[in-house]
Amino acid sequence: MRVIVHPKVRGIFRFATCSNCQLSTQPIATLGPTTLFSVACICQISLNLLRLQEISTRVVASVQPAHRQNMHRNPALGPTTLLLCLLLAAVFANAAPNAYAKPRPNRATRSRTPGKHRFHIPFLGGSDPGKDDVATNDDPLVREAALEALGREKGSVVAVDPANGRVLAIVNQKMAFSAGFEPCSTIKPFIAIAGLSEGVITRDTMIQVGRRRYMDLTEAMAHSNNNFFEAVGKQLGFDRVVKYDRMFGLGQRVGYNIPEEQPGSVPSSPPFFGGVARMSSFGASIRITPFQLASMVSLLANGGTQYYLQYPRTPEERENFTPRVRQQFDIQPLIPDIREGMLAAVLYGTAKRSYDPYGEQALGKTGTCNDEGVGGRLGWFASYANQSNPKIVLVVLLHGGARIISGPHASEIAGRMYHNLYQRNYFAEKDSSRSATFAASTSTSTATPPGASQ
């Protein structure tokens, strides 16, 4: 009989091939390099059974007292001795050096090689989402990173500079300029601001979200808990929820001189299904555009200033770009509580797929739901990087019928994009010009432009 060592098998079991009938893949037990017994094929079964019985008898006899060796045999002794033999074989095989085992390297001599980052493989399938875009107005570096990250998925990416409201790139402009989508759970940070501002909750308020489970704001944001925000929405009431929605720009155009932008909508009465509770957890009956969501996240990133989004399209507009402030929110004491929840979502919550240990630190909020208005599933991720010195806001929107369409998957795409920008030194270049950008934005008049809403 010829012993064959299988590379995926460890311990005492090996594979064997019989020299008589050539049957293989039958287990045999080994004691180090020595064969203890075998069951290789049908032609050797009787021989191996006899050999096994002889070994079992000798082992049991050696451990029994002398006065019990002449007693009547117990019929149950056979299985017991077989089990004992296998146990002894396993012990001695693990203790003895195995001639077929690969030597294990010493811990001190092991080489540590960094693993490949998970953000280097885009999803393939469908068509190019940016094939019909007018790309001459986009920042080429940001657009290239967005296209690589999005791959061929049915989705859109909007990138904005939170320091001045300038739109850096729009991938899949047809989707971005549409009439709006349900915001899903991306509405939750702004429901939290409303609850904190109105004194309904504090950062330490514990709300019951299950039979024996309670959560505070940070954990509810991290895990996107619906019960928590439904409870906050019920305490706020429909009128106050709508007041804050409109105050942040929902139902209105937040761009300046962007004629393709749509205003979205805010309901005039609570949704029939779920009421204000579902409106506060999923954004039910609200229609939001990627531009509105990018504008709202930008005010969280920069500390409370909401700029009009501008998309320069000519050399003159780009050269004479001037930031325009839409509204200033006095929410700076509340923003750290919101940021903590968005950071927790990236570190260990619903957006953990976006986490990049080698690159820029991002904060964000996912959203997943079925949109009955447009049909199919939606996957949102609204985020910015980084916490101490925000440089870019990203809104990723996915739409389709597959189960992969989700907020966590959208966060993964954003993570790829942040990683691509980091590898291209985008954030380092932004640092060198940030002081001039902030100086220009602070010296700009904050008057409301004609035709815009406060």
N, C-alpha and C positions, 0 to 999 in steps of 0.2 A: 504493500500500500504506500502511496506517495503522498506526503503532507504538503498542502498548499496554504500559504499564509495569505489571508485576505486583509488588505490594508485598512478596512473600516471596522474590523472586529478587534476588540481588546479583551483582556482577561484570559480565561483558560480555554476558550473555544476557538477552534480553527476549522478549516474546511479540508476535506480529503477526497481523493479520487481512487477508486478501487482499481487494482491492476487487472482484475478478472473481467468485470462487466463495464468498467469505465464510467459508472454512475458517480456523480459528484454532489457537492453542496450539502453533504450530510455532516452534522457536527461530531467532533471527537473531542474528548477532554484530554488535556496534557498536564503533566507535572513538570513545569519548566520546559526543557527541550525533549523530555521523555514522554512517550505515549502511555497513558494509564489504561485506557480502554477505548474502543472504537465501535461505531455502528455505521460502517461505511456503505453497505449495500445489502441486498437481500441474501446474497450468497454467503455472507459471513455472520448473519444474525445468530445462528445456533452456537457457533464457536465463541462469539463474544459474550453471549449470555452465560455460557459455562465458565468462561474466564472471570466474568464479573461476580458470579456466585462464589467462586473459589476465593477471590480477593475479599469479598464481604465476610465470608466465614472466618478467614484468618484474622481480619481486623477485629471482629467482635470477640473472637476467642481470646485475643490478646488482652482485652480490657475487662473481661469477665473474671470474677473470683473463681478459684479452682474448684470449690465445692459445688458451683452451679453449672460447670461445663457438661456434666452428665445428665442434666435434667432434660425433660421432654421438650422438644423444639416447639416454639410458639409460631403459629402460622403467620402472625403479623410481623415476624422478624425480618422477612425478606424486604419489604418496603423500607423498614427502619434502617437496615444495614445499607441498602442502596443510597438512602438519603445521607447517612453518615459518611459513606465513601465519597459522595459528591462534595460534601462539605469539607472533608479533609483535603480533597484534591484542589478545591478552590483556595483554601488557606495556604497550602504549600506552593501552589502555582503563583500566588501573589507575592509570597515571601521569597521564593527562589528567583534568581535572575533569569529573565526570559531571553532566549537566544534570538528570538524573532522580533523582540520589541526594539523600537528606536530609542537610543539613549536620550534622556531628557537633559537639556542644557542647564547649566548652573544659572541661578537667578542673576548673579553678578555679571555673567558673560552674555546675557540676552541683549539683543539690539532692539531698540524701540524705534519703530518707523511710523510716522504719522499716517493715519488712514485717510482715504479719499473723502472729500467732502460730499455730502449727499445732494448738494445743489447743482451738480454739474450735468445732470441728465434731464432734459426737458421732456414733457409728455408729447408724444407724436401721434398725430391723427387729425382728421379734418383738414381745414384749409388755413392759409395764412391770414390771421386776423387783421393784419395791417396792410393788406394788399391794395385797398381802395383809399388809403389815407393820403392826405397832402402833407408830406413829411418835411417840407422845406421850413416850416415854422417851429419845428421841435429842436431841442438841444440834441445834437447827434449822438452824444455819449449816453444820455439818459434813454433815448429811444432805442438805441442798439441793445442796451442792457435789458430793457423791457421786452423787446422782441425775443431775445434769447431766453428769457425767463418764462414767457408765456408760451413759447413754442407754437403749436398748431391748435391750441385749445380755443374754444368759443368763449372769448372773454374780452375785457377791455382794461386798460391801465391808464390812469390819470396821475401825473406827477406834478406837484406844485411846490414852489419855494415858500415856506411859511413865514419868511422874514419880510416878504413884500407882495405876496399874492400872485406872482408870475407863474403862469402855466408853462411847465418845462417840456412836457410831452403828452400827447394823447394818442394811444394805440387803440385801433378800432373806433374811429371817430363816429361811425354810424351808431354804434351802441351807446357811446358816451353822450351823444347829442339827442338821445331818444327822450320820450315823454316822462320816463321815470320808472322806478321799480320799488318794490317793498323793501324797506331798509333792513328787515330781519333784526338780528340782535345788535347791529351796529348802533341802534337807537339807545341802547342801555347807558352808555356813558353820559348822555345828555339828560336822561331821566334821573340819573344819579345827581347831576348838577342841580336839577330842579328840586330834588328831594333835600339836598344839603342846603340850598339857598332858602327854602321854605321852612327849614327846621323839622322836616318830617323824619329825617334820619341824621345820624352822625357817622363818622367813619367806623365807630365801634359798636353801632347798633346791631344787635343780633336778632335776626328774623327767622322764624321757624319755616324751614323749607321741606321738611319731611316729618314723619311720625316722631322720630327721635333725633332730628338733625337740625342744627341751626348754622347760619352763616352770617359773616359780616360783609361789608361792602367789597373788600379786597378779594375775598374768596368767591363771592358771587360774580364779580367781574371776571376773575380768572377762569371760572368754570361756566360762565354764561348761564347762571341759574335763572330759569324763568320765574319760579315761584317768588324769589326775592323781589324782582322788579315788578311783578304783578302786584305784590303787596304794597310797594312804594307808589305805583300808579293809582291804586285804589284810594290810598290816603291823600294823594294829591288831588284827585278828581279830574274829570275831563277838561274843565275850563282852564285849570292851571297847566295841565299837560300841553294843551293846544297853545296857550300863551307862550310857553318856552319854545315850542316847536317853531312858531312864527318868529319869535325873537331871534332865533339862531339862523333864520333865513329859509326855512321850509315853506313851500308854496310861493316862493319868489325867486327871481333871478339874482344870483349872487355874483355874476360876471359883469364886467364893464366892457361894452363894445364887442360882445360875442353874440352875434345875432342868431346863431344856431342853437343857443342854449334854451332849454325848456324850464318852466317854473316849477314843475311838479305839482303836488297838491296836498292839502291837509283837510281831513274830513270836518264837516260842520256838525256832526253828531257822532256819538260813540259807535263803533262797529257793532253790527248786529250779532256777530259771533264773538264772544269773549269780552266785549265792551272795552273800557279804558284799560283793563288789566292786560288784555292781549295787545292793545295798542302800545303799552309800555314795555312789553317783553319782545314782541315781534315787529312792532311798527305797523300793525294791521291798519289798513285803509289809508296809509300814508304813501305817497309816491315821491321818491327822492332820486335825484340824479347824482352821478359820480362827482360832479362839480360842487354840488351842495355839501356832500359828505366830506370832500376834500377841504372845503372852506371851513366847516365846523371843526375838523381835526386840526386844521392850521391854528385856530384860536387856542386850542388846548396846548399846542406845541410852543407857541410864542408867548403865552402868558395871558391871553385874553383879548388880543387885537384881531378883529376880523377884517381882512383886506378884501376889496373887490378883486376877483380873479380877472387877470388880464392875459390875453394871448396875442402878443405882438406878431404881426404878419408881414410887415414891410420893413426894410432897412431903417426907415425914419422912425417907425414906432419902436423898434428895438433900441435904436440909439437914444431916443428921447423918452425911454420908459420912466414913468413916475408912479410910485406906489400910491394907491388911494385907499383910505381907511373907510370901511363901511360902518363899523360900530366898535366901540370900546366896551368890553365887559369887565365889571369889577368882580372877578372871580378868582383872583390870584390866591387867596387863602384856601380855596377849594381844590385847585388844580393838583396839588401833591397827592390828594386822596384818589383822584381819578387816575393820575399817572401810575400810582402804585398798583392799582388793579390792572391797568393795561400792561404794565411790565410783568406782573404775575402771570397774565395770560400767555405771554411769550415764553417765560421761563419754564412754566410747568402746567399751563392751562390749555385752552382750546387752540391757541396759536403757537404751541411749542414747536411745530414743524418749521416755523420761520426762524427759530433761534440759530444763530451763527456764532459758535464759540471763537472763531478766528477773525471775525469782522466787526462791523459796526453794530452797536446795541440798538435794537428797535423796540418800540412799544406799540401795541395795537389791540384791536377788537375784531373778532370774527362775527360772521352772521350767516346762518343757514336757514332756509325756509322754502316752502312751495309758494310760488306767486301765481295766484289764480288770475290776475289781470293779464299777464303775458304768457302764462302757461309754463310748466316745467319747474325746475329747481333753480335756486339762486345760491351762489356762494360769494360772500363779501369778505374783504379784509381791508380795514382802514388803519393806517399806521404812520409813524414818523420815526426818524432817526436823527440824532440820538437824544437822550434825555436832557443832558446838560447844555448842549448847543445844537438845537434842531436845525437840520440842513435840508431835509426833503420830506414831503408828505406823499405817500403812495396810497391810492385807492385801487384795489383789484376787484373786479366784478366778473364772475363766471355765470353762465346761463346754459342750461341744457337739461336733458332728461336722465342722465346717468347718475348713479349713486356717488360717483367720485366728485360730483359738483357739490361743494360744501365750503364753509368758511375755513376749516382747517386746511383744505387743499389750496384755497386762495392764499392763505398765509404762507404756504410752502412756496408758491410762485413769487410772492413778495420777498421771501427769504433768498431765493435765487437772485432776484434783482439787486437786493442790497449787497449780496456777495459779489456779483458782477461789478457793481460800482466800486466796491472796496478794492477789488483787484485792479481796477483801472485808476486808482488814486483819486477818485472823484471827491471824496470827502476831504482829502488833504488840500486839493485845489480850492475847494469851497472855503476852507479855513483861511487861506491867504487873502481872499477877497471879501470876507464876511464883514469886516469893520467898515469898509466903504459902503457896503450894501445897507447896513444898519444906519449909518450916518445919513444916507440919502432918504431912507424911509422915515426917520425921525424929523427931518427938516421939511417934509412934504405937508402941504395943506390937507386937512382932514375934512374939507367941505364935501358934501354929497353932490355927485355929478348930476346933471339934468337927466330926468327920466328914471332915476333910481329910487328905490324905496329905503327908508330908514329901518 
